[in-house]
Amino acid sequence: MGVFMVRLPVIFLLGSFCASLNSLSAFGQSCGTTPLDVQILGSGGPRMNPTRASSSYLVWIEGRARILIDMGGGAQHRFGESQAKLEDLWMVGISHLHPDHVSDLPAFLWLSHEVRKEPLKVFGPTGDDAAPDFAIFLNRLFDEKTGAFPVELWLILGDAA
């Protein structure tokens, strides 16, 4: 796993920029071919909501889904509805490690490992008193011997430096 650092503020700024742009619903439609589109896959929070997935934003560049920000509950389903292709993604950015921002991440990364021909760049926050460093979080999930999902992932891990 290659490692390079990016700070949480970079992810936050990108996420804020994405959220401020025009968006489309994820229900079975993809974004057009304008130079830049942002699709809100989920805008729900930590509470159950029958009509909204949790936090997830998809940045389309020239008609291709290139950047995915956050992967809360229901976001993987919405990603599928968006008609985006895993192979087109350049990176996944995680703003912070609350469940409503990462609960679909394990399934998404596992699927990415099965589908992609190249490693996926994944960025996340540095650790603090409330949550572990992103690399530690992923290791706890995917370590081949002690992880909750003991599979080897094919990622380029970054965390905001």
N, C-alpha and C positions, 0 to 999 in steps of 0.2 A: 504494500500500500504506500504510494507516494504521499508525502505530507508537505503542504505549504499553508501558511496562516493568513487569515483575513479576519478582521475584527467584527464583532456583533453590530456595531453601528453601520457598517457597510451593508449588511443584510437588512437592517432596519430601514435604512434610507432607500434601498432598492424596493423593499416591500411597500414603504410609504409612497414612493413614486408610482409603483404599479397600482396601488389602490386608488390613487388620485386620477388615473386615466379612465377613459371610457371603457366600460366592460360589457360583456354579454353573459347571458345565462348559460350554464353548461348543458342544459337539457338537449342532448342530441344534436348540437350544432357546433361547428368549429368557427373560428374567426376567419375573416376574409384575408385578402392578400395585401392589405395596406401595410406600409413599412413597419408599424408597431401597433399591436393590440394587446390589451390585458383582459383576460377572462377570469372572472371570479368563479372558482370552482366551489368554494364554500366560504360563507361569511358568518356562520354560526359560532357560538362560544362553547363553554364547557357544559352548558345545560342541554338536555335532550330537546331536539326540535324536529318535528316530523317532516318539515319541508326544506330544511337547510343543512348542508354538510358543514362540518367545522372548517376552520381557516385553511384556505389554499388558493393560490393565485398562479395563473399560467400566463407567461409572457410569450406572445407570438411575434416573431420577427420575419417579415416577408412571407407570411403564410405558413410558417413552421413553428411548432411549439418548441421554444429553445430554453426557457428558464421556468422552473417550478419553485415557488416560494411556499413553504410550509406544506404539511400533509396530515391535516387533522382527520378525524373520523368521517367517513363517507367520501373523502377526497379521491381515493383511488377509483371508486365507482364513477364519480364526476369526471375524472381524467379520461376514463373509457368513453363516457358519453360525449366528450368534447371532440372525439375523433383525432386527438393528438396521437403521435407515435413516439413510443419510448426511444426509438433509435434516433429521433431528431433532437432530443434533449441535450443541451450543452452542460447544464448544471442544475442541481437542487440546492436551495438555500433554506436553512431552518433558522427562524428568528429566535426561538427559545424552546425549552424542553417541556413545556406544559403538554398534557395529553391532547388537548384540543388543537395542537399544532404539530404533533408527531405520531399520533396513534396509528395512522395508516402507513407510516414510513417503513416498518419492517416488511410488510407484504409488498410494498412498492419496490423496495430495494431487492428483495428476493426475486420478484418477477423481472426486474431490470437485469439482474445477473443471468437469468435464463434467456433473455431476448436479445440483449445488446451484443454487438461485436467488439465494442470499445468500452473502456472503463467510463463510468459516470462520475463527474466531479460533484462532490457533496461538501457543502460548507455549513458550519454550525457555530454556536457560541462557545466561548471559553468558559471554564467552570467558575463557580462561585460558591457561596455558602448554601445556596438554595438548590443547586443542580450540579451534576458532574460536568467535566469537560466533554465536548461532543465526541471526541475520539474514544473516551472511556465509555460513554453511553452506547456507542455503536459496538464496542468490544463486548460489553455486557450482553448485548443482544445476539451478536453473531460470532463470538469466539468459537473456534472449531472444537474445543474441548469443554468449555464451561459456559458457553452462551445459551440463551434461551432458544435460539434457532442456530444450532451448530453447523453453519455452512460458511464456506469461504466466499466472501464478496469480492467483486472486481470493481473497486472504487478508487478514485483519487480523492483522498480526504483532505479537506482544508478546514481551517477554523479561523477565522477572521484576524490576521495580524497585519 
